[in-house]
Amino acid sequence: MSVFLSLCMIVKNEEKVLKRCLDSVQGGVDEIVIVDTGSTDETKKIAKEYTDSVFDYQWTNSFSEARNFAQSKAKGEWILALDADEYVYLENLKETVKKLKRNDNQYDGYSAKIYNFVGIHGEYTTQHHHTRLYRNVPTIKYKRTIHEQLYKENNLLPIASSDLVIYHSGYMSDTIGEKGKRKRNEQLIDEQIDKVGLNGFDYFNLGNESSSKGDNDQALTYYKLAYQNKPDFDYAWIPACLVQLVRTLINLKRFSDALAVIREASQIFIKSPDFKVLKTNVFILQGRLIEAKSELMDLLDNKEKYQEIITSPDYLDYYPNKWLAIISERLNDKNKAVFYYSQALNVNFNDEDLIKRFFTLLIDNEEMKDVVHFIKKEKWLKKKVYSEKIIHALIHLQPAQEIINQLARLDEYKDNIGIQIKRLWNENRTTQAFEQLNSLSFEKLLKVINQDFFDFTDFLLLCFDLGKKQMLESLSKISPQSSEVIQFLLENGSNNTIKIKDEIYIVLLKRSISLRKFDLLEKLLQFRTVFESTIDIKIGHLLYENHFFDLAIQFYQKAGNENFDEQTYLNLIDECKKNNLQEATYNFCNQAIQQGYYNFSILQNLGKVVYKMNADKLAITIQNLALECYPDSQYLINKTIWGEKRKKIALVYTPLSGSNVTALMRQVPDEITLKYQINWIEQRSDLNYFNELLENDVVVTTEGNYPFEKKKVETNQKVVELWHGFPLKSMGLLDASEVGKEQIKNRWKNIDAMISYSQLYNQSMEKCFGISNNKFQVLGTPRNDMLLQTNGKEKLRKLFNLTDQGDHVIFYMPTWRHTPRLNRKDGNKQWNSLFDMSGFDSQVFERFLAENHYKLIVKLHPADERMFKNSVHESENIFLLTTDLLVEQQLDVYDLLNGADMLITDYSSVYFDYLLLNRPIIFTPVDLEDYRKSRGFVLEPYENWTPGPKVTQQEELQHEILKSTNDQSYYQEERIKIKNHVHFYQDNHSTERVWSFIDQMLQRYGE
């Protein structure tokens, strides 16, 4: 019978796990080949119960050589590689083999998904993919001494993914320590580097080794080098490297850098939940609880979008539920916290921290008898695996001691010595507890301690509590690693030469609190004098965590401000808030910020206090600081740091008339940016645009283009209309060719404010659109600030490469004539020539421009541009300024207009704005009577409102250009007269006034 699949293993001292592995593959493989590299336990004996193919192998410090040796002994067409601390589910393996037999030979290798159990008790899981199935041919071999990879001849083996799932327990903390994996791995990696040098994969493995030792700085260096030296994104280790890089940055508290990596990685691995959850981890550490909650809710609501797990399935269910529970608890939503803790426990009942948090919440908010009833009702005590997890988690938890005492009396635990000793001690029967402990043999004592119900810390403290110095001294001789802490206790902390680590001292204090042995705690606290002053901060944190708030604050005071860390400030601020100490809250927040602690919660509390004090300017400063610290904050987009909803202002832009909103967007005052959310929205005609618009509190438009009838959409929006010029020609109700006049007044009723030039403007616009006089706000028009502030001449020189400094620039800006709506045409301009003057000679005009050093910039109205731009023939002296060019250069026509020494127009209202510059204007009303009939004018007679010469022939035009250039006083008096009628404000502060008005409107709106 032919052998299809051979299991190949290399083992050494695997008696604890080998049987589990071999049992799991029984009936799924055709042959088992086991290579032993020097076992001294029962490993080989167990192996021979399953196969005769057990081979001794002299270890050569190379996993690849050992695996290749195993392959050489295999007879199967395909090989499955497993380690002894791994196992599979048989049905999954059989299904994989079926598919493998149907393989079309496209691939010679397949990867498996490997779940790793990590932590002390395997309470967390990670996952990765690795090639475990490969064709048994001589050209396919392993290479590399460690972290071995399959090669076909000299290239990495091309592989595909299989459905095989492998479970791995070798990363549990006790297993790693037991086998000395870290030290072994370091040695083998060094040997690999000596042989072939470093590549990206080597750096990744070095990073993992450094991370496992807690050397985050070195790990970060290696992970960066790994990513920089990646071959491409197809390798499974690369996304895992990015996850590790983020975790390392989080450990180093480099949160901004971590978020930057997450943003980049999320764009590449868009379906991974890992980076989304890591982002929430950062948010929680930064104090951004609302944003963390939003991210986690999105993940749980859309799990189908995040199915490509990189490192751990815990990221899809367990962590989101656990962290949502923690967030809900911090936000005082107890019911939600209980719900999410329960959800997390349904996924993972191995996490003692989760169990502690869950039951602490229940104990703090329920009667003790109800909590015990809840445990019994859930039937957790019926399954030993659950009940022991609960007791392990709660037995060292101070609020849970009464529950432990009750559970200890249950029949299931009457014979558990550790639990019974703990119960006796909890009930203050300390002597009885010690006597029962003292009656145990040494072997039995070790067994009890290793069960963790009554652990080594309990043993030390019980002996210390009863003054059993002799037993402590004996233990010191038996356990040299604990001699330091024992001597510390025996000397009562009086000998300053005997010190223990801060962390060990805090563990002793914490256990005293959990046991409710407050006399013991007081005794231990007397030893704190042998430590640095920062120990008082750590003691304060411990006490605060256990709800000894007043005592915690005393220790913070003893430590002194110079030793305060971020958590100290957070706790002190929290305590001040609870006691409504507003001034103290302000002082601690301010101190924290001065010390460089910018936790979101600190900024938020400071903002709330300052806002209550009505210190608006200071509140805005804090908002600005928050935005600087958290520029990616979605919370700060929608709300102020003190929690007030940021109202939204929509600036509706259209290329036809966008100059005013462009000015507003460019010059948003800081206080406006901080108080409100400014949305730049380009006008469209789709449903998304309408929905987007409705989300805003204020909508700013420029051509009466607010699309809703407020009553019908039931909106309380405020609409501010800027319009796009001072009316010369007739519009709306006065327009001779306008259709649908009966709807005009109704449409304009939807606006709340009309930004105005002057009283004359109010009268004109009221005639055109029926706007109520009380809606006008004379503030000036924002685009004129650009006209008065920018260096248009310099911008024009760069835009059109104008090199001659002595050239005069003339802008020609005719009004629009045509519109697709009803095929409308105003006037009778034919565009037979540039100015549509009869007998116009373009060549003569060109020579005129050249000889007199003029440059003509033609800017057509956007509505006419597509139709007539081909009628403008550009040359060395004539340039066409198009909308596309302005967009490309991110310019507005008002950025350039003050670069013009002269303006030529027919009926465009642009000249009213140009009057602010007090420069020459020439008018070309070539079809005045036709235009008057088809369109008409608001301001009549036309001749009286146009302060400049009117020309209709080329010779006149050229003459007036020269005269206007040479005589600065020409028509100056008329220009000033019209300017004073048109412009109430003639400064460059209109934008500021408009923003101030919108701000006041929103404040009234809020009231």
GISUL-V456152 format. One line per field, one symbol per residue. ss: DSSP state (~ for helix, > for strand, _ for the rest). psi: psi as a letter, one per 20 degrees, with the letter a starting at -180 (. if undefined). burial: + if it has 24 or more other C-alpha atoms within 12 Angstrom, else -. A space follows every 10 residues. Layout:
ss=???
psi=???
burial=???
This chain:
ss=____>>>>>> >______~~~ ~~~~~_____ >>>>>>____ __~~~~~~__ ___>>>____ __~~~~~~~~ ~~_____>>> >____>>>_~ ~~~~~~~~~~ ~_______>> >>>>>>>>>_ ___>>>>>>> >>>>>____> >>>_____>> >>__>>___> >>>>>>>>__ _>~~~~~~~_ ~~~~~~~~~~ ~~~~~~___~ ~~~~~~~~~~ ~~___~~~~~ ~~~~~~~~__ _____~~~~~ ~~~~~~~~~~ ~___~~~~~~ ~~~~~~~~__ ___~~~~~~~ ~~~~~~__~~ ~~~~~~~~~~ ~_~~~_____ __~~~__~~~ ~~~~~~~~~~ ___~~~~~~~ ~~~~~~~___ _~~~~~~~~~ ~~~~~__~~~ ~~~~~~~__~ ~~_~~~~~~~ ~~~~___~~~ ~~~~~~~~__ ~~~___~~~~ ~~~~~~___~ ~~~~~~~~__ _~~~~~~~~~ _____~~~~~ ~~~~~~__~~ ~~~~~~~~_~ ~~~~~~~~~~ __________ _~~~~~~~~~ ~~~~___~~~ ~~~~~~~~~~ ____~~~~~~ ~~~~~___~~ ~~~~~~~~~_ ~~~__~~~~~ ~~~~~~~~__ _~~~~~~~~~ ~~~~_____~ ~~~~~~~~~~ ~~___~~~~~ ~~~~~~~~~_ ___~~~~~>_ ____>__>>> >>>_____~~ ~~~~~~___~ ~~~~~_>>>> >>____~~~~ ~~~~___>>> >________~ ~~~____>>> >_______>_ _~~~______ ~~~~~~~~__ __>>>>__~~ ~~~~~~~~~_ __~~~>>>__ __~~~~~~~_ _~~~~~~~~~ _______>>> >>_____>>_ ~~~>>_____ __________ _~~~~~~~~~ ~__>>>>>__ _~~~~~~~~~ ~______>>> __~~~~~~__ __~~~~~~~_ _>>>>____~ ~~~~~~~__> >>>____~~~ ~~~~__>___ _~~~~____> ___~~~~~~~ ~~~~~~____ _~~~~~~~~~ ~~_______~ ~~~~~~~~~~ ~~~~~~_
psi=pqpgppppqp qolkhhiggg ghhhipiiqi qpppopklqj bjghgghiih qimppqpopj kohghghhgg hhiqiqhqpp pqrhkrrrpg hggghggghh hjpjjhqjqq qqppppprag jkiqqrqrqq oipqpnqhio qqrphqlqqp qodjqppprr qrjpppppji jqghggggik hgggggghgg ggghgjapag hghghhgggh ghijnhghgg gghghghhkq gajiphighh ghghgggghg hjkmhggghg gggghhhgmh jpighghhgh gggghijmgg hgggghgggh ilhhilinpg hpihihgggg gghhggghgh jkngghgggh gggghhhoji ohgggggghg gghhirqghh gggggghikh ihphhgghgg gghihjogij hhgggghhiq hhjhjogggh ghggghjkmg ggggghghiq rgghghgghi iigoahgggg hggghikmhg hghghhhhnh ijhghghggh ikjhoiioqr qghgghgggg hhghikmhgg ghghhiiiii rrhihhghgg gghghjkmgg hghhhghhhq hiipaghggg gggghgghjl ngghggghgg gghhjjokph hghghggggh hhikmgghgh ghgggghghm ijohgihhrr hjippoqppp oopphhlihg hggghhloqg hghhhqopoo pppakrhhgg gghiiqhppp rjkkkpiqog hhilqjqppp phakrppgqq qdhiphjprk hiiggggiii qhpopqgrhg gggghghgik pqhiipooir phhihghihq mhgghgghgj lohohiqppp ponqrqhqph oklqppbkpi khrgjkppjp ohgghggggg hjlqppoooq phhighhihi iooqahipqp orhhggghjl qqhihhhjip iqpprfjpih hgghhhilrq ppqmmhlggh hhghgrqgoq qghhjnmrqp qiqgggghgh ggghghnhio jgghghgggh hgogpkaljg gghghggggh ghghgh.
burial=---+++++++ ++++--++++ ++++++-+++ +++++++--- --++-++--+ +-+++++--- -+++++++++ ++++++++++ +++++++++- -+++-++--+ -------+++ +++++++++- -+++++++++ ++++++---+ ++++++++++ +-----++++ ++++++++++ +++-++---- -+--++-+++ -+-------+ ++++++++++ ++---+++++ +++++++--+ ----++++++ ++++++++++ +---++-+++ ++--++--+- -+++++++++ ++++++++++ +++++++-++ --+--+-+++ ++++++++++ ++++++++++ ---+-+++++ +++++-++++ ++++++++++ +++----+-- ++--+----- +----+++++ ++++++++++ ++++++++-- --+--+++++ ++++++---+ --++-++--- ----+--++- -+++++++++ ++++++---- -++-+----- ---+++++++ +++-----++ -+--++++++ +++++++--+ +--++-++-+ +--+++++++ ++++++--+- +++-++-++- +-++++++++ ++++++---- -+--++-+++ +++---++++ ++++++++++ +------+++ +++++++-++ --++++++++ +++--+++++ ++++++++++ +++++++++- ++++++++++ +++------- -+++++++++ ++++++++-- ------++++ ++++++++++ ++++++++-- ---+--++++ ++++++++++ ++++++++++ +++-++++++ ++++++++++ -++-+++-++ -+----++++ ++++++++-- ----+++++- +-+++++--- -+--++-++- --++++++++ +++++--++- -+----++++ +++--+---- ++++++++++ ++++++++++ ++++++++++ ++++++++-- ++-++++++- -+--++++++ ++++--++-+ ++-++----+ ++-+++-++- +++-++++++ +++++-+++- ++-----
